[in-house]
Amino acid sequence: MPVVPEVPVSIRAVALDADTVALLRRHRASQAERILKLGSAYDDQGFVFANDLGDVADPDRFTRAFRALARKAGCPDLRLHDLRHFHAFGLIKSGAHIKVIQDRLGHASAAFTLQVYGHSDAEMQAKAASDFARLMTARSG
């Protein structure tokens, strides 16, 4: 059995889109079929991603599988943790409220969320300039 480091557990509710919910329901249905086949040999602990017997999935195995998929998709340097960064930056770029992003990531403060993920890109800078110009034009008119 793999050695899994003890990690503090943070339980929080996050909204999911309908497609993600459907995908997770299909995954759970597949998991339920496996549980029925294995009977009492499966220790259902309620994990979304468990090993074949219901225990904590080996994080290294999960990471290796992700890397293989990323390489196949043409993203050889993509790490699993990069998805967290992509999610946070995408939410910031889309205009989501920083408190929502903080809650989704489980951070203690919005300041930390902005410090880690609050970088901008050229498109965001151009939009800010355009928005400000529109604001100044509306005020002067």
N, C-alpha and C positions, 0 to 999 in steps of 0.2 A: 504494500500500500504506500502511496506517495506521502511524503512529509509535507503537510500544508501548514504554512506559518499562521499563527493565531492573529487574526485581523479583527479590529473592532467592527462590530456590525452596526450599520446605520439603517434603520428602517424608516422609509418615507414614501409617500404617495407621489407618483408622477403621472401626468396625463400622457396617454399614448394615442396615436392616430389609429384609425380603423384598420388600415392595412397591417400595422404592426400587431394589433390585437388579434386579427385573423391568423397571422403567421404563428403567434404564440399559442393560439388555440389548437392549431394543427399539430404543433410540436407537442403540446400536452396530450392530445389524443394519441399520438404515436407513443408517447411515454406510457400512457395508460395501457395500451396494448402490450407493451413490454412487461409492465407490472403484472398483468393478468397471466402472461406466459410463465413468468418466473415464480409467481405465487409468493410463498413466505420467504423465499430466498432474496426477494427485493425488499430493502429497508427504505420505504418511502418517507423521506425526511422533508419533502416539500420543496426540494431544490428545482429550479427551472432547468438548470444544466447539471445533471448528476452523472456519475459513472454508471456502468452497466448494472450495478447492484444497489444503486440509490444513494451511495455515499458521495461526499464532496468530489467533484470532478477534479482531476489532476490539472492544475493551472498550466503546467509546462506543456501538457498534451494539447490543451485548448489553444495555447499560444502557437505551438507548432502548426496546428491545423489552420489557424488564422493566417500565419505567414505563408503557408502553401497556397491558400486561396488568394492572398494579396499578390503573390508572385504570378499566379495564373492570370490574374486580372491586369497585370502589367504594372503593379505597384510594389516592386521588390523591397523598398525601404520602409514600407508602412508597418508600424507597430500597432498592436491592439490598443495600447493606451492613446495612440494618436486619434482614435475615434472619439475619445472624450474631449480632446482639444478641438477637433473638428466640430463636434456638437456644440460646445460652448461658444466658439467663435462664430459659427453659423447662426446661433441664436442672437448673439450680440449684433451681428451684421443685419439680421432680419428686423432688428428693432425691438426684440423682446425686452421686457422690463428686467433690470439687473437683479431685482429680488426674486423673480421667477427663476432666472438662471442660477442664482445662488442656491435656491431651494432644490432645484433639480440635481445640482452637483453635490449637495450636502455640505456646503461650506458654512462655517460659523459666521462669516460676515461677507457683505457685498464688496467691501473694500478688498478682501483677499481675492475674490472672484475677478474683480477688475485688474488687480495687480498681476495675476497669473494669465488671464485670458483677454485682457482689454486692449490688445494691440489693434491698430487700424490698418487698412490697406488703401491703395490709391483710389479705388472706387468709393470707399466710405468718405475719404477726404474730399473728393469732388462733390459728392452728394451734400456734405456739410456746407461747403462753399455755396452751392446752388440754393440750398434751403435758407441759408442766412441772407443771401442776396434777395430772395423772394420775400423774406420777412422785412428787410429794409425797404424794399420797393412798396410793399403793402402799407407800411407805416408812413411813408412819405407821400402817399397818394391819397 
